[in-house]
Amino acid sequence: MPHMCVDSTARDASQRGYRVIVAADACATRPLPAADDGEILLADTIHRATLAALQDRFADVCNVAAIQAMA
């Protein structure tokens, strides 16, 4: 799930000097309750927000087809 394992791994790898590429369409998450009021946050919202944060500083976020084209 991007908000847990993908996020942790990408940030750690980036801090260790690795170039990180995350396949946005090869991972998914689930709805979660918001910390402040318990409102259920949609899985798509969590997924997109996590990938946006990773792309801002820690990773290149692409789809699988774009990653395959890099090879």
C-alpha positions as CSV (number, residue, x, y, z in Angstrom):
1,M,0.0,0.0,0.0
2,P,1.5,3.4,-1.0
3,H,0.6,5.0,2.3
4,M,2.7,2.4,4.3
5,C,5.3,0.1,2.7
6,V,5.8,2.0,-0.6
7,D,6.2,5.3,1.2
8,S,8.6,4.0,3.8
9,T,10.7,2.1,1.3
10,A,10.9,4.9,-1.2
11,R,11.9,7.5,1.4
12,D,14.5,5.2,3.0
13,A,16.0,4.3,-0.4
14,S,16.1,8.0,-1.5
15,Q,17.9,8.9,1.7
16,R,20.4,6.2,0.9
17,G,21.2,7.7,-2.5
18,Y,19.1,5.4,-4.7
19,R,17.1,6.6,-7.6
20,V,13.5,5.5,-6.7
21,I,10.8,4.8,-9.3
22,V,7.3,4.0,-8.1
23,A,4.8,2.3,-10.4
24,A,1.7,4.2,-9.6
25,D,-0.6,1.7,-11.4
26,A,1.0,-1.3,-9.8
27,C,0.0,-0.5,-6.2
28,A,-3.2,0.2,-4.4
29,T,-4.5,1.1,-0.9
30,R,-7.7,1.0,1.1
31,P,-10.0,3.6,2.7
32,L,-8.9,4.9,6.0
33,P,-10.4,7.0,8.8
34,A,-9.1,10.5,9.1
35,A,-7.1,11.2,12.2
36,D,-8.9,14.3,13.2
37,D,-12.6,13.4,12.8
38,G,-12.8,9.8,11.7
39,E,-14.3,10.6,8.4
40,I,-13.5,7.9,5.9
41,L,-11.0,9.0,3.3
42,L,-11.4,7.3,-0.1
43,A,-8.7,4.9,-1.2
44,D,-8.1,6.9,-4.4
45,T,-7.5,10.1,-2.4
46,I,-5.0,8.4,-0.2
47,H,-3.3,6.8,-3.1
48,R,-3.0,10.0,-5.1
49,A,-1.9,12.1,-2.2
50,T,0.8,9.6,-1.1
51,L,2.2,9.4,-4.6
52,A,2.2,13.2,-5.0
53,A,4.2,13.6,-1.8
54,L,6.7,10.9,-2.9
55,Q,7.0,12.6,-6.3
56,D,7.7,15.9,-4.7
57,R,11.0,14.9,-3.1
58,F,11.7,11.2,-3.0
59,A,10.7,9.3,-6.2
60,D,9.9,9.4,-9.9
61,V,6.2,8.2,-10.1
62,C,5.3,6.6,-13.4
63,N,2.9,4.0,-14.8
64,V,4.2,0.5,-15.6
65,A,4.2,1.2,-19.4
66,A,6.5,4.2,-18.9
67,I,8.9,2.2,-16.7
68,Q,9.0,-0.6,-19.3
69,A,9.8,2.0,-22.0
70,M,12.9,3.1,-19.9
71,A,14.5,-0.4,-20.4
